[in-house]
Amino acid sequence: MIAVIESGGKQYIVREGDKILIERIEGSPGEKVYFKPLLVEGEETILGTPYVENYRVEGTILEERKGEKVIVFKKKSKKHYKKKRGHRQIFSVVKVEKIFKEA
């Protein structure tokens, strides 16, 4: 079964057993998280408006890690203005346990 979930303003295609890297979510490693799917495809395709009713995607947070460093450099010529900043986004690694229909 395949589902499309949304987290952090981005959409992800997931299957049971997948590990996905998403923007940081609340919770600590080992906790269960639930997502509402936008689309579920299995024996039939179900498209939500905006979410699919009665379906959930269950996952477990495995860890939190930082992404690659992004350098932001600003400069204005002939004005002696230079600014260098760095940023590392924090991500959560989530393992998709199951995609199921609620009773």
N, C-alpha and C positions, 0 to 999 in steps of 0.2 A: 504494500500500500504506500502511496506517495501523498505527501501533503505540502502545501505552501503556507508558511507561517510568516508573521511580521514581527520584527523586534528592532528597536532603535531606528525606526524609519526606513528599514530595509526589509526586503522579502527574501526568504530562503526556501529552496526546494529540499525537503528532507524525506528520508526513509528510516525505518526502524533500524537501530544500530549505528546510525551516522553520528559522527562527532562534528559539531559546527562551532565556528569562532564568531561570536556575536559581541556587540558592544556591551559593556558592563551592565549586569542586572543585579537587583537586590538579592541577597542570599549568600550563604557561605558554601564552600565545597561540601558535597554530600547531600545537600538539600534537593528536594524535588521541585520542579517548576512546571507550570502548565501554560500552554499557548493555545489560542483559538485559531484554527486553520481558516485561511481564505479560500482554499480549494482542497478537495480530497479526491484522489483518483485511485480506484481499486477495481472492483467488479463493475462499477459504474462511476461516472464523473459527477461530482456534486460541487457546484459553484455557489459561494456564499454572497450575501448582499448586506454588509460587507463580509461577515463571518458565516461559516457553516454552522447551522444549529445542531446541537446535541453531539458534536464531535470535539475531541480534545487531543492534544499532542502532549505526552508526558516526557519530561527529560530530567536528567540529573546534572547538577553543576559539578564538573570535575575539578576545575582550577580557575584561577584568575591570573592573567599574565599581561605584560606590557607589549605593545606593538613596536614596530620600527620607529626610530626617531625621525621626525619631519622637521626640517630646518626652514624657518621663515626669515628671509632677509629683505629688509627695506632700505632703499637708498634714494636720495634726491641729489642729483648731480649739481655741483657748484654751490651747495648749501651747507656742506659739512654735516650732513645728517645721515647716520647709518644706525641700523638697529638689527640685531641678530637674536632670534628667539628659537627655542627648540620645544617640541611637544611630543609626548609619547602617550598614545591612547591606551586605556586599560580595557582589556577584552575578557570575556568569560568563555570558557570552553564547556560546551554542553553536549552530553550524549543523549540522543533521542532513544528513549526506552520503548515506547509504544504509541501507536495511533489508534484510538478506540472511540466507539460510539457510546455515549452515556445512556444509562437506562432511564 
